[in-house]
């Protein structure tokens, strides 16, 4: 198990019943990067991967 799995599991447990829009997610990611600019590259990679799930399975 990766360390990040704990955070993902907590997210699913606490908010798994909620529905969110991609607009809400984009705003949340922008806010996170504003607060933690050192993670800008990782957030950019995640957002790009989420935007293009069918383009290339190796990305």
C-alpha positions as CSV (number, residue, x, y, z in Angstrom):
1,X,0.0,0.0,0.0
2,X,1.3,3.4,-0.9
3,X,1.3,6.2,1.7
4,X,-1.2,8.1,-0.4
5,X,-3.7,5.3,-0.1
6,X,-4.4,6.3,3.5
7,X,-5.5,9.8,2.3
8,X,-7.5,8.3,-0.6
9,X,-9.3,5.9,1.8
10,X,-10.0,8.7,4.2
11,X,-11.5,10.8,1.4
12,X,-13.7,7.9,0.3
13,X,-14.8,7.1,3.9
14,X,-15.6,10.7,4.8
15,X,-17.0,12.0,1.5
16,X,-17.7,8.9,-0.5
17,X,-21.5,9.5,-0.6
18,X,-21.2,13.0,-1.9
19,X,-21.4,14.0,-5.6
20,X,-19.1,16.8,-6.9
21,X,-18.8,18.5,-10.2
22,X,-15.6,18.8,-12.1
23,X,-15.9,22.6,-11.6
24,X,-15.8,22.0,-7.8
25,X,-12.8,19.7,-8.2
26,X,-10.9,22.2,-10.3
27,X,-11.6,24.9,-7.8
28,X,-10.4,22.7,-4.9
29,X,-7.2,21.8,-6.9
30,X,-6.5,25.5,-7.5
31,X,-7.0,26.3,-3.8
32,X,-4.7,23.5,-2.9
33,X,-2.0,24.7,-5.2
34,X,-2.4,28.3,-3.9
35,X,-1.9,27.0,-0.4
36,X,0.9,24.4,-1.3
37,X,2.7,25.7,-4.5
38,X,5.4,23.0,-4.1
39,X,2.8,20.5,-5.3
40,X,1.9,22.4,-8.5
41,X,3.6,19.9,-10.8
42,X,1.9,16.9,-9.2
43,X,-1.5,18.6,-9.3
44,X,-1.0,19.5,-12.9
45,X,-0.1,15.9,-13.8
46,X,-3.1,14.6,-11.9
47,X,-5.5,17.1,-13.5
48,X,-4.1,16.3,-17.0
49,X,-4.5,12.5,-16.3
50,X,-8.0,13.0,-15.1
51,X,-8.9,15.1,-18.2
52,X,-7.6,12.5,-20.7
53,X,-8.2,9.0,-19.3
54,X,-8.5,7.3,-22.7
55,X,-5.6,8.9,-24.5
56,X,-2.7,6.8,-23.4
57,X,-2.8,4.1,-20.7
58,X,0.9,4.6,-20.0
59,X,0.6,8.3,-19.0
